[in-house]
Amino acid sequence: MENTNVVPDGGQFSDTERYKKLVLLHSNDMHGDFLAEDVDNKLVGGVGMLSGYINKVKEEEPNTLYCIAGDMFRGSVIDSEFQGMSTIEIMNMISPDVVTLGNHEVDYGVSHLLFLEKCARFPIINANFHIKTNGARLFKPYLVKEIGGMKVLFIGILTELVIAQAKNDGKVGTFVNITEAAEEIGRICNAHNSLDIDFTVLLTHIGFEEDKKLAAMLDPAWGVDVIIGGHSHTFLKEAEKVNDILIVQAGTGTDQIGRFDIVIDTANNCVAEYKWQSVPIDKEHCPVDTEIEKLINAYKSKTDAKYGRVITRFNRKLTHPSRTQETSLGDLMADALCKSLGLDIMLLGSGSVRTEELGPIVMLGDLTNAFPYDDEVFMVKISGAQLKRMVKYVVRDEVWEGAHTEFYQFSEGLHMVYSRADHEFKEFKFKGTDVADDQMFTVGLQLFHYNNMESSFGITHAEILANAPRRTVTTSAREVIEEYLTENQHLDVGVLDRLIIQ
């Protein structure tokens, strides 16, 4: 897959003082995807081949920079077991030129993130993650990288929309919406005009649709050339252009890497020509970095010893192909928590399930990869009217228009039929009976989703807590699921039409 606005040799670009070539390699949402996988008898992905490709390109093209647009952490046993320290050590060996923060960088806590940043031997930038009390930034907001006689400005951006995990801490936040982010970019760009910046890159982690909105807000005089984004896990066939700014993203994991070959007009500080492509990480394109493979295998041997035991066997493989639909794996995990914790209903965040399939043999490591968020679950009291309103918010039009919103898996007993055309429920039943507005339910919510009640469900804490105080029913959601699977062998859960969208 490539998008070409031909990068020429010679010709009108033979003036090497004015026209210089830059290669930008980029990843996002790697989520601890360190190991190659066998896909149709072909090894794909993994940081061994990813690092091999980066090294190969840097040998071929001296003016090459590699950047990561957030979410290095979470999603694998190797990352979770060592709380990101393994990821930092592996990234130190890959040696990216610049990295920006994603929302999952704060999953292990802000103080732990600051510790990990001290262990990183590469720059981590973010312009708008700060301490609430005095507004002090936690990271350097930008990086000016000099390469091949060019000055390249990188700016890191998050917004309040995606940094919801920081609410668990309470002392930090972004409190920056997309409009304020655009203003911050303008301030940084204006402050560096005197340095004669040749090329400006925004490293964002706000989602592809938000990237397009942000690009439209930027003043062309600020000189932003490219937005390299993350968060929405968007796979592209070609670069998008908005307001003369090129916008790209490289999906998720390490199965591919984005590559820009750009000719920069340093006289006018703009893109003269470019080619963008998504390069597959496989043996056809990538040599293997054997040294980094040794490090990964050392971590893997430790996790294999701990997580290499069988906990259950399903009758068949269960799947979770999409976050915005009911899935067999999502149904199972919602049921496990609901039944084990004695709830009426469990609302399980679809994004808590991180793999597309599980089983039929389930090792502890497989479960940990599939459900890495070992968080608390709160029980709250919710009325039938509130429940309908919350689910209606979850299935709002924005969800189907590509926005990166929260979606949920529902436990057994609920049966809901929602009409997108009418924006109404045709059916809303619990255990075969229509849900009454004044009917009360005990409902389970994970810590993250409780903390972000208003943005996830369109309802406030005050409204919920007016019914009854919240109660912690477990401090470890994953341990509850593990125990349930151990006690219930040969499970077979189909998609049970708990939420039907028409």
VEXDREN-2710 file (C-alpha; in Angstrom, 1 decimal):
% VEXDREN-2710
k/r/px/py/pz
1/MET/0.0/0.0/0.0
2/GLU/1.5/3.3/-1.0
3/ASN/0.6/6.9/-1.8
4/THR/2.9/8.4/-4.3
5/ASN/3.6/12.0/-5.3
6/VAL/6.8/10.8/-7.0
7/VAL/10.1/11.3/-5.2
8/PRO/12.5/12.0/-8.1
9/ASP/16.2/11.7/-8.6
10/GLY/18.0/14.6/-10.2
11/GLY/16.0/16.8/-12.6
12/GLN/14.5/19.9/-11.0
13/PHE/15.6/18.6/-7.6
14/SER/19.3/18.4/-8.4
15/ASP/20.0/21.5/-6.3
16/THR/21.1/19.5/-3.2
17/GLU/21.5/22.6/-1.1
18/ARG/17.9/23.5/-1.5
19/TYR/16.2/20.1/-2.0
20/LYS/17.0/17.4/0.6
21/LYS/15.5/14.0/1.1
22/LEU/14.1/12.8/4.4
23/VAL/12.8/9.4/5.3
24/LEU/10.3/9.2/8.1
25/LEU/9.5/5.7/9.5
26/HIS/6.7/5.6/12.0
27/SER/4.8/3.2/14.3
28/ASN/1.9/3.7/16.7
29/ASP/-0.2/1.6/19.1
30/MET/2.4/-1.2/19.3
31/HIS/0.9/-2.4/22.6
32/GLY/3.8/-4.7/23.5
33/ASP/3.5/-6.6/20.3
34/PHE/7.0/-8.0/20.5
35/LEU/6.8/-11.4/19.0
36/ALA/6.4/-12.5/15.4
37/GLU/3.3/-14.5/14.6
38/ASP/2.7/-17.4/12.2
39/VAL/0.1/-16.2/9.6
40/ASP/-0.6/-18.7/6.8
41/ASN/2.8/-20.4/7.4
42/LYS/4.5/-17.0/7.2
43/LEU/6.2/-15.1/10.1
44/VAL/4.7/-11.6/10.4
45/GLY/5.5/-8.8/12.8
46/GLY/7.6/-8.7/15.9
47/VAL/10.2/-6.2/16.9
48/GLY/13.1/-8.4/15.7
49/MET/12.1/-7.9/12.1
50/LEU/10.8/-4.3/12.8
51/SER/14.2/-3.3/14.2
52/GLY/15.9/-5.1/11.3
53/TYR/13.9/-3.1/8.8
54/ILE/14.7/0.2/10.6
55/ASN/18.4/-0.6/10.6
56/LYS/18.3/-1.6/6.9
57/VAL/16.6/1.7/5.9
58/LYS/19.0/3.8/8.0
59/GLU/21.9/2.1/6.2
60/GLU/20.4/2.8/2.8
61/GLU/19.1/6.3/3.6
62/PRO/21.3/8.4/5.9
63/ASN/18.6/11.0/6.5
64/THR/16.2/8.6/8.2
65/LEU/14.2/9.2/11.4
66/TYR/12.0/6.7/13.3
67/CYS/9.2/7.9/15.5
68/ILE/6.4/6.4/17.6
69/ALA/3.0/8.0/18.0
70/GLY/2.1/6.7/21.4
71/ASP/0.9/3.5/23.1
72/MET/4.0/1.4/23.3
73/PHE/2.6/-0.2/26.5
74/ARG/-0.1/-2.7/27.3
75/GLY/-1.4/-5.7/25.4
76/SER/1.1/-8.4/26.1
77/VAL/2.3/-10.5/29.0
78/ILE/5.8/-9.3/28.6
79/ASP/4.8/-5.7/29.0
80/SER/2.3/-6.3/31.8
81/GLU/4.5/-8.6/33.9
82/PHE/7.3/-6.0/34.0
83/GLN/5.0/-3.0/34.1
84/GLY/6.5/-1.4/31.0
85/MET/10.2/-1.8/32.0
86/SER/10.6/-4.6/29.5
87/THR/9.1/-2.4/26.8
88/ILE/11.5/0.5/27.6
89/GLU/14.5/-1.8/27.5
90/ILE/13.4/-3.2/24.1
91/MET/12.7/0.3/22.8
92/ASN/16.1/1.4/24.0
93/MET/17.6/-1.3/21.6
94/ILE/15.4/-0.1/18.7
95/SER/16.4/3.5/19.6
96/PRO/13.6/5.6/18.1
97/ASP/14.5/9.2/17.4
98/VAL/11.4/10.5/19.1
99/VAL/8.3/9.2/20.9
100/THR/5.1/10.8/22.0
101/LEU/2.8/9.7/24.8
102/GLY/-0.4/7.7/24.2
103/ASN/-3.2/7.1/26.6
104/HIS/-1.9/3.7/27.7
105/GLU/1.4/5.2/28.7
106/VAL/-0.3/6.1/32.0
107/ASP/-1.9/2.7/32.7
108/TYR/0.7/1.8/35.3
109/GLY/0.3/5.2/37.0
110/VAL/1.8/8.7/36.3
111/SER/4.6/8.3/38.8
112/HIS/5.6/5.0/37.3
113/LEU/5.6/6.6/33.8
114/LEU/8.0/9.3/35.0
115/PHE/10.3/6.5/36.3
116/LEU/10.1/4.8/33.0
117/GLU/10.9/8.0/31.2
118/LYS/14.1/8.2/33.2
119/CYS/15.0/4.7/32.0
120/ALA/14.4/5.6/28.4
121/ARG/17.5/6.4/26.3
122/PHE/15.3/8.2/23.7
123/PRO/13.3/11.4/23.9
124/ILE/9.7/11.3/24.9
125/ILE/7.7/14.5/24.1
126/ASN/4.3/15.9/25.0
127/ALA/3.1/19.5/24.9
128/ASN/0.0/19.3/27.0
129/PHE/0.1/16.7/29.8
130/HIS/0.6/18.7/33.0
131/ILE/0.1/18.9/36.7
132/LYS/-3.3/20.3/37.6
133/THR/-2.3/22.6/40.5
134/ASN/0.4/24.7/38.7
135/GLY/0.1/23.8/35.1
136/ALA/3.7/22.5/34.9
137/ARG/4.4/20.2/31.9
138/LEU/5.5/16.7/32.8
139/PHE/7.5/16.2/29.6
140/LYS/9.4/18.3/27.1
141/PRO/6.8/19.6/24.6
142/TYR/8.9/19.3/21.4
143/LEU/12.2/18.2/19.9
144/VAL/14.3/19.8/17.2
145/LYS/16.2/17.1/15.4
146/GLU/19.0/18.1/13.1
147/ILE/19.8/15.7/10.3
148/GLY/21.4/16.0/6.8
149/GLY/21.6/19.8/7.1
150/MET/17.9/20.0/8.0
151/LYS/16.1/21.1/11.2
152/VAL/13.0/19.0/11.9
153/LEU/10.6/20.1/14.6
154/PHE/8.5/17.4/16.3
155/ILE/5.6/18.3/18.6
156/GLY/3.7/15.8/20.8
157/ILE/0.0/16.2/21.3
158/LEU/-2.7/14.4/23.5
159/THR/-6.1/15.8/24.3
160/GLU/-8.4/15.3/27.3
161/LEU/-10.6/13.1/25.2
162/VAL/-8.0/10.2/25.1
163/ILE/-6.2/10.6/28.4
164/ALA/-9.1/9.4/30.6
165/GLN/-6.9/6.9/32.4
166/ALA/-5.2/9.9/34.1
167/LYS/-8.4/10.4/36.1
168/ASN/-7.3/7.4/38.2
169/ASP/-4.5/9.6/39.5
170/GLY/-6.3/12.9/40.0
171/LYS/-3.3/15.1/40.2
172/VAL/-2.6/15.3/36.4
173/GLY/-4.5/15.9/33.3
174/THR/-4.5/17.5/29.9
175/PHE/-7.6/19.7/30.1
176/VAL/-6.9/20.6/26.5
177/ASN/-9.5/20.1/23.8
178/ILE/-8.6/20.1/20.1
179/THR/-9.0/23.8/19.7
180/GLU/-6.6/24.5/22.6
181/ALA/-4.2/21.9/21.2
182/ALA/-4.2/23.9/17.9
183/GLU/-3.4/27.1/19.8
184/GLU/-0.6/25.3/21.7
185/ILE/0.9/24.1/18.4
186/GLY/0.8/27.7/17.1
187/ARG/2.7/29.0/20.1
188/ILE/5.4/26.4/19.7
189/CYS/5.8/26.9/16.0
190/ASN/5.9/30.7/16.3
191/ALA/8.5/30.4/19.0
192/HIS/10.8/28.4/16.8
193/ASN/10.5/30.4/13.5
194/SER/13.8/32.0/14.3
195/LEU/15.6/28.6/14.2
196/ASP/14.7/28.3/10.5
197/ILE/12.8/25.0/10.9
198/ASP/12.8/23.1/7.6
199/PHE/10.0/20.6/8.4
200/THR/7.4/20.3/11.2
201/VAL/5.8/17.0/12.3
202/LEU/3.0/16.6/14.8
203/LEU/3.1/13.3/16.7
204/THR/-0.4/12.9/17.9
205/HIS/-2.4/10.3/19.8
206/ILE/-5.9/11.5/19.3
207/GLY/-7.4/9.3/16.5
208/PHE/-7.5/9.8/12.8
209/GLU/-10.8/11.7/12.6
210/GLU/-9.5/14.1/15.3
211/ASP/-6.2/14.5/13.4
212/LYS/-8.2/15.7/10.4
213/LYS/-10.1/18.2/12.5
214/LEU/-6.9/19.4/14.1
215/ALA/-5.2/19.9/10.7
216/ALA/-8.1/22.0/9.5
217/MET/-7.6/24.4/12.4
218/LEU/-3.9/25.0/11.9
219/ASP/-2.7/28.3/10.4
220/PRO/-0.6/27.5/7.3
221/ALA/1.8/30.2/8.5
222/TRP/2.8/27.9/11.4
223/GLY/4.4/25.5/8.8
224/VAL/3.0/22.1/10.0
225/ASP/3.8/19.6/7.2
226/VAL/2.8/16.2/8.5
227/ILE/0.7/14.7/11.2
228/ILE/1.7/11.2/12.3
229/GLY/-1.1/9.9/14.5
230/GLY/-2.3/7.0/16.6
231/HIS/-5.1/5.8/19.0
232/SER/-7.8/4.9/16.4
233/HIS/-5.7/2.0/15.0
234/THR/-6.4/3.2/11.5
235/PHE/-5.0/1.3/8.5
236/LEU/-4.5/3.5/5.5
237/LYS/-3.9/2.8/1.8
238/GLU/-2.7/6.4/1.2
239/ALA/-1.9/9.6/3.1
240/GLU/-4.8/11.9/3.7
241/LYS/-4.3/15.6/3.0
242/VAL/-6.2/18.3/4.9
243/ASN/-5.3/22.0/4.8
244/ASP/-2.2/21.0/2.8
245/ILE/-1.0/18.8/5.8
246/LEU/-0.3/15.1/5.2
247/ILE/-1.9/12.8/7.8
248/VAL/-0.9/9.2/8.3
249/GLN/-1.2/6.3/10.7
250/ALA/0.2/2.8/10.7
251/GLY/-2.7/0.6/12.1
252/THR/-1.7/-1.2/15.3
253/GLY/1.0/-3.6/16.5
254/THR/4.2/-4.4/14.7
255/ASP/2.8/-6.1/11.6
256/GLN/3.6/-3.0/9.5
257/ILE/5.5/0.2/9.6
258/GLY/4.7/3.5/7.9
259/ARG/7.3/5.1/5.6
260/PHE/7.5/8.6/4.2
261/ASP/10.1/9.3/1.5
262/ILE/10.0/13.1/1.3
263/VAL/11.9/15.7/-0.7
264/ILE/12.0/18.9/1.4
265/ASP/12.3/22.3/-0.2
266/THR/14.5/24.0/2.5
267/ALA/14.2/27.4/0.8
268/ASN/10.4/27.4/1.3
269/ASN/10.3/25.0/4.3
270/CYS/7.7/22.7/2.7
271/VAL/7.2/19.3/1.0
272/ALA/8.3/19.3/-2.6
273/GLU/7.5/15.7/-3.4
274/TYR/6.6/12.6/-1.3
275/LYS/5.8/8.9/-1.3
276/TRP/4.0/7.2/1.6
277/GLN/3.5/3.5/2.1
278/SER/2.7/0.9/4.7
279/VAL/5.5/-1.6/4.7
280/PRO/4.7/-5.2/5.8
281/ILE/7.0/-6.5/8.5
282/ASP/7.9/-9.9/7.2
283/LYS/11.0/-11.8/6.0
284/GLU/10.5/-10.6/2.4
285/HIS/11.1/-7.0/3.5
286/CYS/13.0/-7.2/6.8
287/PRO/16.2/-8.8/8.1
288/VAL/16.0/-10.0/11.7
289/ASP/17.8/-8.1/14.4
290/THR/19.2/-11.1/16.3
291/GLU/20.4/-9.1/19.3
292/ILE/17.0/-7.8/20.0
293/GLU/15.6/-11.2/19.6
294/LYS/17.8/-12.5/22.3
295/LEU/16.5/-9.8/24.7
296/ILE/12.9/-10.6/23.9
297/ASN/13.5/-14.4/24.3
298/ALA/15.0/-13.7/27.7
299/TYR/11.8/-12.0/28.8
300/LYS/9.7/-14.6/27.1
301/SER/11.4/-17.4/29.0
302/LYS/10.5/-15.7/32.3
303/THR/6.9/-15.2/31.4
304/ASP/6.5/-18.7/29.9
305/ALA/7.6/-20.2/33.2
306/LYS/4.9/-18.2/35.1
307/TYR/2.1/-18.1/32.5
308/GLY/2.6/-21.4/30.7
309/ARG/-0.2/-23.4/32.4
310/VAL/-3.5/-24.4/31.0
311/ILE/-6.5/-22.9/32.8
312/THR/-9.4/-24.1/30.6
313/ARG/-10.5/-25.5/27.3
314/PHE/-13.4/-24.1/25.3
315/ASN/-15.4/-26.2/23.0
316/ARG/-14.4/-23.9/20.2
317/LYS/-12.4/-20.8/19.6
318/LEU/-14.1/-17.6/20.8
319/THR/-13.6/-14.3/19.0
320/HIS/-13.7/-10.6/19.5
321/PRO/-13.3/-9.2/15.9
322/SER/-14.6/-5.7/16.6
323/ARG/-15.0/-3.3/19.6
324/THR/-18.3/-2.0/18.3
325/GLN/-20.3/-5.2/18.3
326/GLU/-21.3/-7.9/20.6
327/THR/-18.8/-10.8/20.5
328/SER/-18.6/-14.3/21.8
329/LEU/-15.4/-13.6/23.8
330/GLY/-16.9/-10.4/25.2
331/ASP/-20.1/-12.2/26.2
332/LEU/-18.1/-14.8/28.0
333/MET/-16.0/-12.3/30.0
334/ALA/-19.1/-10.2/30.9
335/ASP/-20.9/-13.3/32.1
336/ALA/-17.9/-14.5/34.1
337/LEU/-17.8/-11.2/36.0
338/CYS/-21.6/-10.9/36.4
339/LYS/-22.1/-14.4/37.8
340/SER/-19.0/-14.5/40.0
341/LEU/-19.7/-11.1/41.6
342/GLY/-23.4/-11.5/42.1
343/LEU/-24.5/-8.7/39.8
344/ASP/-27.6/-8.2/37.8
345/ILE/-25.7/-6.7/34.9
346/MET/-22.0/-6.3/33.9
347/LEU/-21.1/-3.6/31.5
348/LEU/-17.6/-4.7/30.3
349/GLY/-15.6/-2.2/28.2
350/SER/-15.0/-3.7/24.7
351/GLY/-11.5/-2.2/24.7
352/SER/-10.7/-4.3/27.8
353/VAL/-10.6/-7.3/25.5
354/ARG/-7.3/-6.9/23.6
355/THR/-7.2/-10.0/21.4
356/GLU/-9.4/-11.0/18.5
357/GLU/-9.6/-14.6/19.5
358/LEU/-9.0/-17.0/22.5
359/GLY/-8.9/-20.7/22.8
360/PRO/-9.9/-23.5/22.4
361/ILE/-6.9/-24.2/24.8
362/VAL/-6.5/-21.3/27.1
363/MET/-3.1/-20.8/28.9
364/LEU/-2.8/-18.2/31.6
365/GLY/-0.6/-16.1/29.3
366/ASP/-3.3/-16.2/26.6
367/LEU/-5.9/-14.9/29.1
368/THR/-3.5/-12.2/30.3
369/ASN/-2.9/-11.0/26.8
370/ALA/-6.6/-11.0/26.1
371/PHE/-7.5/-9.2/29.3
372/PRO/-4.5/-7.2/30.5
373/TYR/-6.4/-4.7/32.6
374/ASP/-6.4/-6.1/36.1
375/ASP/-8.5/-3.4/37.6
376/GLU/-11.2/-3.0/40.3
377/VAL/-14.9/-3.5/39.6
378/PHE/-17.4/-1.3/41.3
379/MET/-21.1/-2.2/41.9
380/VAL/-23.5/0.7/41.5
381/LYS/-27.3/0.9/41.6
382/ILE/-28.9/2.1/38.3
383/SER/-32.6/2.6/37.4
384/GLY/-34.1/1.2/34.3
385/ALA/-34.5/4.7/32.9
386/GLN/-30.8/5.5/33.6
387/LEU/-29.7/2.2/32.0
388/LYS/-31.7/2.9/28.8
389/ARG/-30.2/6.4/28.6
390/MET/-26.6/5.0/29.2
391/VAL/-26.9/2.3/26.5
392/LYS/-28.5/4.8/24.1
393/TYR/-25.5/7.0/24.6
394/VAL/-23.1/4.1/23.9
395/VAL/-24.8/3.4/20.5
396/ARG/-25.1/7.1/19.4
397/ASP/-24.4/8.0/15.8
398/GLU/-20.8/9.1/16.6
399/VAL/-19.9/5.4/17.2
400/TRP/-20.8/4.4/13.6
401/GLU/-19.1/7.4/12.0
402/GLY/-15.6/6.2/12.9
403/ALA/-15.1/8.1/16.2
404/HIS/-12.9/6.3/18.8
405/THR/-15.6/6.0/21.5
406/GLU/-16.2/3.5/24.3
407/PHE/-18.4/0.5/23.5
408/TYR/-19.6/-2.3/25.8
409/GLN/-20.2/-6.0/26.1
410/PHE/-23.3/-6.9/28.0
411/SER/-23.9/-9.9/30.4
412/GLU/-26.6/-12.5/30.0
413/GLY/-30.1/-11.4/30.6
414/LEU/-30.2/-8.2/28.6
415/HIS/-31.9/-8.2/25.2
416/MET/-31.9/-4.8/23.4
417/VAL/-32.9/-3.9/19.8
418/TYR/-31.9/-0.4/18.7
419/SER/-33.0/1.3/15.5
420/ARG/-30.3/3.7/14.2
421/ALA/-32.8/5.3/11.9
422/ASP/-35.3/6.1/14.7
423/HIS/-32.7/6.6/17.4
424/GLU/-34.9/4.5/19.7
425/PHE/-35.0/1.0/21.3
426/LYS/-37.5/-1.3/19.7
427/GLU/-37.0/-3.7/22.6
428/PHE/-35.3/-3.4/26.0
429/LYS/-35.8/-6.5/28.1
430/PHE/-34.1/-8.1/31.1
431/LYS/-34.7/-11.8/31.6
432/GLY/-37.5/-11.7/29.1
433/THR/-39.4/-8.8/30.7
434/ASP/-39.6/-5.2/29.6
435/VAL/-37.4/-3.0/31.7
436/ALA/-39.4/-0.5/33.7
437/ASP/-38.0/3.0/34.2
438/ASP/-38.2/2.7/38.0
439/GLN/-36.7/-0.9/38.1
440/MET/-33.4/-1.0/40.0
441/PHE/-30.4/-3.0/39.0
442/THR/-27.0/-3.8/40.5
443/VAL/-24.5/-3.0/37.7
444/GLY/-20.8/-3.7/37.5
445/LEU/-18.3/-1.2/36.1
446/GLN/-14.6/-1.4/35.8
447/LEU/-12.5/1.4/37.5
448/PHE/-11.7/3.2/34.3
449/HIS/-15.2/3.2/33.1
450/TYR/-16.6/4.3/36.4
451/ASN/-14.1/7.2/36.6
452/ASN/-15.1/8.2/33.1
453/MET/-18.8/7.8/33.6
454/GLU/-19.9/11.0/31.8
455/SER/-17.7/10.5/28.7
456/SER/-18.5/6.8/28.5
457/PHE/-22.3/6.8/29.3
458/GLY/-23.4/10.4/29.2
459/ILE/-24.5/10.3/32.9
460/THR/-22.9/11.9/35.9
461/HIS/-21.5/10.3/39.1
462/ALA/-24.0/12.4/41.1
463/GLU/-27.0/10.9/39.3
464/ILE/-25.8/7.4/39.9
465/LEU/-24.6/7.9/43.5
466/ALA/-28.0/9.4/44.4
467/ASN/-29.4/5.8/44.1
468/ALA/-26.9/4.2/46.5
469/PRO/-23.2/4.4/47.4
470/ARG/-20.8/2.5/45.1
471/ARG/-19.2/-0.6/46.4
472/THR/-16.0/-2.4/45.4
473/VAL/-16.8/-6.0/44.6
474/THR/-13.3/-7.0/43.4
475/THR/-9.9/-5.5/43.2
476/SER/-8.9/-7.9/40.4
477/ALA/-11.2/-8.4/37.5
478/ARG/-8.8/-10.7/35.7
479/GLU/-8.4/-13.0/38.8
480/VAL/-12.2/-13.3/38.8
481/ILE/-12.3/-14.3/35.2
482/GLU/-9.4/-16.7/35.6
483/GLU/-11.2/-18.4/38.5
484/TYR/-14.4/-18.7/36.6
485/LEU/-12.7/-20.3/33.6
486/THR/-10.8/-22.7/35.8
487/GLU/-14.0/-23.9/37.4
488/ASN/-16.1/-24.0/34.2
489/GLN/-14.4/-26.2/31.6
490/HIS/-15.6/-26.7/28.0
491/LEU/-17.6/-23.5/27.8
492/ASP/-19.3/-22.7/24.5
493/VAL/-20.7/-19.2/24.3
494/GLY/-22.2/-17.9/21.0
495/VAL/-23.1/-14.4/20.2
496/LEU/-26.5/-14.2/21.9
497/ASP/-28.1/-11.1/20.4
498/ARG/-27.9/-9.1/23.6
499/LEU/-27.6/-5.9/21.6
500/ILE/-29.0/-5.9/18.1
501/ILE/-28.4/-2.8/16.0
502/GLN/-30.8/-2.3/13.1
END
